[in-house]
């Protein structure tokens, strides 16, 4: 049978209250204490929690104190943009913490006067709104609340602090739930979810609405989300050894707050079912105690780092204080504590392995030193080989260049001779034939005249009656000998020309041959230099490879020897190592 709000009886409330007292640290007689509440918020802000788990339970009674502490926290973080007047904060603080009724009345009057003004910064308006909704008996004019909330809504667009905007919608939802305007309250909660993602406070008050409207399935889904949120915070506390946060959570969970509600008994079956599932985890206490007892043995002392000791102290304190508790969240936390125990066991096991590994490595370090020495030698050998090859290549290039320059110089000399020879040969042949013919002509003329005069001297006087006869005798007499002399001269000139041409051709051929020989000598010389360089380089490479192979073989020998000795050492320490590991493995297998 599904219980509805109208069906709730006194016995249902008592049953639900007993469930809270037995499993959730619920105290139905606990009264609201502003000082304790403020201290709680102060501790909460000092934890500097990750944003996804940094929301604490807020209600009409405590939200004003939360906002006051939020302002202080923002100042310590040097958060810019929160403007506030001291008068507002001081009046609220005095009202909460003063014992004098008259002083309370005076501060209340100041608060309402400030509330009517609507001319304060957003934060102050938020503070005043959170206060005037907390108690219907304190306010006579409820329109003041509506005007204040409308004014806040109008100011929202100019406010940069997203968290304060969320607080504004939370204040609205608290007020509208209180006056039974469910749709308006639900709209404000949806605004929180839309702008800020999951909010446990929004989920809590949405579940209240679901209970009021008898949408029980939706309410139970939200309860599951709140349990998940509570557990994520407990997991964080266990993981970070945060004892203060852990104790705060198991005594002030979101799920616990349902026991304060008139609608709470509607969740009796849901919470009872959750609790029955969780209580089965109580058997983990025995495993955790066994692990703590096992780790307390002296033989594990040296393997506990300061961090491990801190973790063990954290677990021991919690088990000692809450071990007999039936607390829902303590029992749920046993999963996290058991995981932490296993983590400690694995850490100690790892520390044991590291200790023996270090002992073995210390005994084998001489091999590492030799291996490293040889590796250094290999690097040095490689660097030297590279330097030598570079120097040899540079030397080879220099010798080759000098040799080429020398041969090229000789080639240029003979090529210049050949070029000049070709130019001189044409001129010399022409000059030679020209001079020969000139000399031959002059000599022939001389022979002609000599022969002519000789013919004239042998002639009879009767034959030279006149000057014309004389000339005729001279010319005709000398012409024969001149012609003979000229023809002989031509043959001599031709012979001399041919002889000269032959000599020049031979000389030219000698130059061409010399140039050809020099080119051949150049290539042969270059090949000889290159061959000598390659042989020298090859010889050096062979020496380098031999040294490299020798060093690598030594390294491999050291490695093999190290491996063999490691096996012997591992065998030597096996029994001692097993003695330490065995109890840890037994605890891990529990």
Secondary structure as GFF3:
##gff-version 3
##sequence-region A 1 590
A	DSSP	three_ten_helix	5	7	.	.	.	ID=ss1
A	DSSP	alpha_helix	10	23	.	.	.	ID=ss2
A	DSSP	alpha_helix	34	46	.	.	.	ID=ss3
A	DSSP	three_ten_helix	51	53	.	.	.	ID=ss4
A	DSSP	alpha_helix	63	76	.	.	.	ID=ss5
A	DSSP	alpha_helix	86	97	.	.	.	ID=ss6
A	DSSP	alpha_helix	101	117	.	.	.	ID=ss7
A	DSSP	alpha_helix	122	132	.	.	.	ID=ss8
A	DSSP	three_ten_helix	136	138	.	.	.	ID=ss9
A	DSSP	alpha_helix	143	155	.	.	.	ID=ss10
A	DSSP	three_ten_helix	156	158	.	.	.	ID=ss11
A	DSSP	alpha_helix	162	178	.	.	.	ID=ss12
A	DSSP	alpha_helix	182	196	.	.	.	ID=ss13
A	DSSP	alpha_helix	200	212	.	.	.	ID=ss14
A	DSSP	alpha_helix	216	239	.	.	.	ID=ss15
A	DSSP	alpha_helix	243	251	.	.	.	ID=ss16
A	DSSP	three_ten_helix	255	260	.	.	.	ID=ss17
A	DSSP	three_ten_helix	264	267	.	.	.	ID=ss18
A	DSSP	alpha_helix	268	279	.	.	.	ID=ss19
A	DSSP	three_ten_helix	280	283	.	.	.	ID=ss20
A	DSSP	alpha_helix	284	295	.	.	.	ID=ss21
A	DSSP	three_ten_helix	298	303	.	.	.	ID=ss22
A	DSSP	alpha_helix	306	322	.	.	.	ID=ss23
A	DSSP	alpha_helix	328	457	.	.	.	ID=ss24
A	DSSP	three_ten_helix	461	463	.	.	.	ID=ss25
A	DSSP	alpha_helix	467	588	.	.	.	ID=ss26
###
